[in-house]
């Protein structure tokens, strides 16, 4: 199988339809000034994260340096450069949530999933992040799993049941 990658990273972009999808998007925004964030967001949507080979491809297609892309991808918390779990768990550690016991919620989730903050479970089902204000201060402490909000988590005994909903 021939490698068509100019960066010699070992990927074969012709066999992976995700690269074609990304190229179509890049071509559609090529003339838009300041399109780098949009391209990275689309790449993450397509690939699930931004591995170096995807960043190299974006660099080749857009002319944006690898250093700039990597800097953006590692600066903004919305981007991941390592594989993420199927479900994203975010525990708010903003002031209101923290004061109302968010650390206990975070500790319970980490214990239940046996991961560290920022980690992904071995089965790639969950990635856990400590976040800042989710905008639900009146419902503190708050946890989000994907787009679902779980509020008033004063009783951490409910957390195993919540997580179980996402295992099936």
MODAJO-V848389 format. One record per residue. N is the residue number from 0. D_CENTER is the distance of its C-alpha to the mean C-alpha in Angstrom with 2 decimals. Layout:
n:N d_center:D_CENTER
n:N d_center:D_CENTER
This chain:
n:0 d_center:31.53
n:1 d_center:31.32
n:2 d_center:28.36
n:3 d_center:28.02
n:4 d_center:25.51
n:5 d_center:27.13
n:6 d_center:24.98
n:7 d_center:26.20
n:8 d_center:22.85
n:9 d_center:24.00
n:10 d_center:21.90
n:11 d_center:23.99
n:12 d_center:22.57
n:13 d_center:25.50
n:14 d_center:24.63
n:15 d_center:21.00
n:16 d_center:21.01
n:17 d_center:17.42
n:18 d_center:18.91
n:19 d_center:21.62
n:20 d_center:19.33
n:21 d_center:17.52
n:22 d_center:21.05
n:23 d_center:22.29
n:24 d_center:19.70
n:25 d_center:20.44
n:26 d_center:24.11
n:27 d_center:23.85
n:28 d_center:22.60
n:29 d_center:24.45
n:30 d_center:27.05
n:31 d_center:24.80
n:32 d_center:24.95
n:33 d_center:21.73
n:34 d_center:19.57
n:35 d_center:17.19
n:36 d_center:14.35
n:37 d_center:14.91
n:38 d_center:15.01
n:39 d_center:11.75
n:40 d_center:10.08
n:41 d_center:12.17
n:42 d_center:11.50
n:43 d_center:7.76
n:44 d_center:9.07
n:45 d_center:11.76
n:46 d_center:10.49
n:47 d_center:7.08
n:48 d_center:6.34
n:49 d_center:9.15
n:50 d_center:11.85
n:51 d_center:15.07
n:52 d_center:17.00
n:53 d_center:14.88
n:54 d_center:15.22
n:55 d_center:18.91
n:56 d_center:19.35
n:57 d_center:18.08
n:58 d_center:20.40
n:59 d_center:23.24
n:60 d_center:22.90
n:61 d_center:22.52
n:62 d_center:24.44
n:63 d_center:21.81
n:64 d_center:22.06
n:65 d_center:19.63
n:66 d_center:20.02
n:67 d_center:18.98
n:68 d_center:15.89
n:69 d_center:14.82
n:70 d_center:15.77
n:71 d_center:13.66
n:72 d_center:10.49
n:73 d_center:11.23
n:74 d_center:12.67
n:75 d_center:10.25
n:76 d_center:7.70
n:77 d_center:5.77
n:78 d_center:5.35
n:79 d_center:4.78
n:80 d_center:8.30
n:81 d_center:8.55
n:82 d_center:8.08
n:83 d_center:5.91
n:84 d_center:8.34
n:85 d_center:9.74
n:86 d_center:9.53
n:87 d_center:7.29
n:88 d_center:10.10
n:89 d_center:10.54
n:90 d_center:14.04
n:91 d_center:15.62
n:92 d_center:17.70
n:93 d_center:19.25
n:94 d_center:23.03
n:95 d_center:24.13
n:96 d_center:21.80
n:97 d_center:22.57
n:98 d_center:26.28
n:99 d_center:26.21
n:100 d_center:24.78
n:101 d_center:20.98
n:102 d_center:21.34
n:103 d_center:23.15
n:104 d_center:20.43
n:105 d_center:17.80
n:106 d_center:20.43
n:107 d_center:21.21
n:108 d_center:17.69
n:109 d_center:17.35
n:110 d_center:20.86
n:111 d_center:20.42
n:112 d_center:17.43
n:113 d_center:18.89
n:114 d_center:15.84
n:115 d_center:15.31
n:116 d_center:12.96
n:117 d_center:9.66
n:118 d_center:10.97
n:119 d_center:10.57
n:120 d_center:13.81
n:121 d_center:16.15
n:122 d_center:16.21
n:123 d_center:12.46
n:124 d_center:12.75
n:125 d_center:10.82
n:126 d_center:8.22
n:127 d_center:9.80
n:128 d_center:9.31
n:129 d_center:12.35
n:130 d_center:12.03
n:131 d_center:14.89
n:132 d_center:16.91
n:133 d_center:15.61
n:134 d_center:18.98
n:135 d_center:20.64
n:136 d_center:22.93
n:137 d_center:25.85
n:138 d_center:24.10
n:139 d_center:23.13
n:140 d_center:21.80
n:141 d_center:18.76
n:142 d_center:15.79
n:143 d_center:13.31
n:144 d_center:12.17
n:145 d_center:10.33
n:146 d_center:12.96
n:147 d_center:15.68
n:148 d_center:17.11
n:149 d_center:19.25
n:150 d_center:21.78
n:151 d_center:24.71
n:152 d_center:23.49
n:153 d_center:26.57
n:154 d_center:27.38
n:155 d_center:24.75
n:156 d_center:26.73
n:157 d_center:25.00
n:158 d_center:21.56
n:159 d_center:22.44
n:160 d_center:23.55
n:161 d_center:20.44
n:162 d_center:18.25
n:163 d_center:20.93
n:164 d_center:20.39
n:165 d_center:17.07
n:166 d_center:18.67
n:167 d_center:21.13
